[in-house]
Amino acid sequence: MNALRPVLRPVLSQVRIGLLTPWAYRASMLLSFLVLAIQIALYSVVWRAIYSGHDGPVAGADVQTAVGYAVLGLTIAGVLDTSPFWSIESRVRDGMIGVDLTRPIGLLTQNLAVQVGYVLAALPAVGVGLATGFVVGGLAPPQSTGAAVSFAVSVLFAFGVSQLITLLMALTSFWTLEVGGLNMAFFVVRSFMSGTVLPLWFMPGWLQTLAGVLPFQAATYTPLAVYFGRPPGGLAVALGVQAVWIVVLGGLCAWLWSRARHRVVVQGG
């Protein structure tokens, strides 16, 4: 343990920064929780209105599953979907990236630690989402202890996939300092292709295929599909795909950083 302290201390300090930074804007955080509750309530109303014209399940899912999916999907996204441009972009723009490069831990480790802090800061969204889900109805508990454990493992993998996607997008800040449009496009694609807005089982076959070859579905849809007993390809395959994406995205981040570091120019005396 003593040998790990020189590494753990700076990592934990970055996690603390990520945890405290969002709550420096307390009103904004509280507003985001309110927005989450409103989203869940509205989605439940919309899904019930859609199903009001159907006597049975649609695409194998009944109205309770659809509403429960919305509750859980929006809650997971509210916690795991951090913005890719909260840290690296601003520090590249301000020239503070040079300070980051002198720290005792690597830039990728620093930013992943900060992102972990952002996720921890958003954890109250779990309580807000589940409480709202209880009020609107539709979210049933896991079918068994094994299902709950499988869901927890899938959420853990989803956390890894989500944060690596965020880090990969953040590294593009070394090539383009104006990221407003890119961030908006990324948010739309991530929300749709991850299955947060619409379960993939409601999508046409070609769109399901497209979503299946992108990493976004492994960050939200897979744990939800596991929770509702519909893991794509079976539980072992679904978890395996998530694990593969963690390895692939980690490799892509390392490769992109190896290119980006040559673009860093630090001036001063």
N, C-alpha and C positions, 0 to 999 in steps of 0.2 A: 504493500500500500504506500509506503514512503517513497518508493521509486515512481509511483504514479502521480504523486502530488504536484510536481512541477508541470505536468500536463493537465491534470484535472482542474487546478486552480484557475488558469486563464480560460479554459473551456467554460467552467461554471460562471466566471465573470461575464462572459459573452451571453450565456443563457440568461443571467440576471438582467443584462441590458435589454435583451429582447422581451423579457417579462415586464420590466418596468416602463419601457418606452410607450407602448400603447395606452397604459393607464395614466400616463402624464396628460393624456387628453381624455379625461374621465367621461365627460359628457358625450364624446364621440363613441366611446366603447359602450356606454349604456344605451345610446341610441341604436347602435348596431344590434344589441340584444332585443330591443323593442321591434326593430325591423324584422328580425328573425321570427319573432312571435307572430307578427302580422303576416309574413309570408306563409308560414305554416297554416294559419287560420284560413287565408285566402285559397291556398292550394287545396285544403280539405273541402272547402265550399265548391271549388271548380270540379274536383274529381267526383264529388257526389252529384253535381249537376250533370256531368258527362254520363255517369252510370244510371241516372234516373230513367233514361230511355232504353235500358237494357235489362232483361230479366235475369241474365246469368253472367258468368265471368267473361272478360274480354282478354284475349291472348293468354288465357289460363289464369288470370288474376281477377279476384272479386274486388268490390269497392273498398272493403276493409284493408286488403293488401295494398291497393293503390294509395289510400290515405296514409297508411302506416309507412309506406315507402317514402312519401313526401315528407312526413315528420322526421324520419330517421335520416333521409338523404340530405335535407336542408341543415339538420343539426350537425352531421358529420362534416359537410362542406363548410359550415360556419366556423368550425374549429380548425380543420386541416388546411383549408385553402387560403394560405397567406399570400400577400402580394409579392411578386418577384422583384419589385423595384423599390422596396422600403429601405434597403441598406446599400447595396453596391452602387446603384445608379447615382444616388446622392453623394456618395463618397468619391466616386470617380469625377463627378461634376465639380465638387468643391476642392478636389486635389488632396483629400484626406486619405486616399487609398495608399499613399506613400507611407503614412503612419501605420496602416494595417499591415503592410508588408514587413515592418520591423518587429512585429509582435512575435512571441515565442511559438505560436502555433500558426499553421498555414491559413491562407485566405479562405479556402473552401471549408475548413473546419470551423473557422470563425463564423462564417455566415450560416452554416448549418446549425451551429450552437445558438445564434441569434434567432433563427427561425424556430428552433425548439422553444425558445422563450416566448415567441409570438403565439405559438400553439398553447403553451401553458397559460398565457394571459387570456386566451379565448375560451378556456375550459368552462367558465360559468355558462357559456352558451349551451352546454350539455343539459344543465338543469333547466334553463329557459325552454329549450326545445322539447324535452321530455314532459315538462309541466304543461306546456301548450298542447302537446300531443294527448296528454291525459284529458285535458278540457275538451278538445275537439273530438276525441275518440278515434279508434282505428288502429292504434299501435298495440298489438298483442305481445306478451313476453315471448322469449325464445321457446321453441317446442320442447327442448330438453337441455340438460346440463351440457351434453356434448355439443349441441348446436350453439349454446352460449360461448363455450370455449373456442369453437371454430370461428365464430364471429369475432371474438376478441383477437385471435391470431391474425385474421384477415384485416382487421382494423389496424393492427400494428404494422403489417406489411403495407397497407394503404398509406399510413403515415410516412413510411420510407419513400414510397413512390411519389407521393405528393410533394414532399420537401425537395427531392432531387429534381423533379420537374421545375419547381420554383427556382432552385439554384441554377439550373441550366438556362432558364430564361433570363435570370438576373445577370449572367455572364455576358449576355449580348450587349450590356451597357458599355462594354469596352469598344464596341463598334458604332453604336448610335447613342448619343447623349439625350436625344429627344425620344422618350419612350411612351408618351401619352397614348398615341394611336396604337402602338404595339401592345401596350398593357390592356387596352380596351378589347382589341381583337383576341388576345390571349384569354381574357376573362370569358368572352362569349363562347369561344371554342371549348375551353375547359368545362364550362358549365353544361354545355350541350353534350359533348362527346363523353363526359364522365358519367352521364346518366343521372346527374343531379336534378335537372329540370324534368326529364322524361325517362322512365325506365327503358332500357334498351330492348326489352321484349315487346314494346309497343312500336318499335321502329321497323321500317321495311327491311327485308333481308340484306340488300346491298349496303344499307347504312349500318346495320349491325356488323357486317363484315368489316366495313371501314373503321368503325369504332373499336372492333376487336384487334386491329393491328396497330392501334395507337395506345400509348400508355395511360391515357386519362381514365379509361374504364377501370383500370386496376386500382385507381385512387379513390373511387367512390362506389361505382356500380358493383364491383366484386364483393365487398363486405355486405352490401345490401342484399345481393342475390343469395349469399350464404345465409344471411339472417332469415330470409323468407323461403329457404329450402330449394333455391333454384340456381345453385352455383354453375356457371358455364363450364360444360365438360366434366362436371363432377367436382367434388370438394378438393381432391388431391391435385387435379389439373388446375383448378382456379387458383389455389395457393401457390402452385408451382409457377404459374404465369406471373403472379405478383413478384415472386422471388427472382425470377429471371429479369423482370423489368428493373428491379433494384440494382442488379449487377450491371445491366446494360446502361442505365441512366448514370450510375456512378462512374462507369468508364467514359461515357460521353462528357460528363462534367470535368473529369480529369484531363481528357484530351482537349476540350475547349479552353480550359484554363492554361494549358501548356502553350496554346496559341495566343491567348489574351495577354499573358504576362509580358510578351515581347512588345506590346503596344503601350505599356505603362511608361510614362515619361515624368519624372519627378524633378522639379526645378527648385533651386534654393541653395543657400550656403550655410 
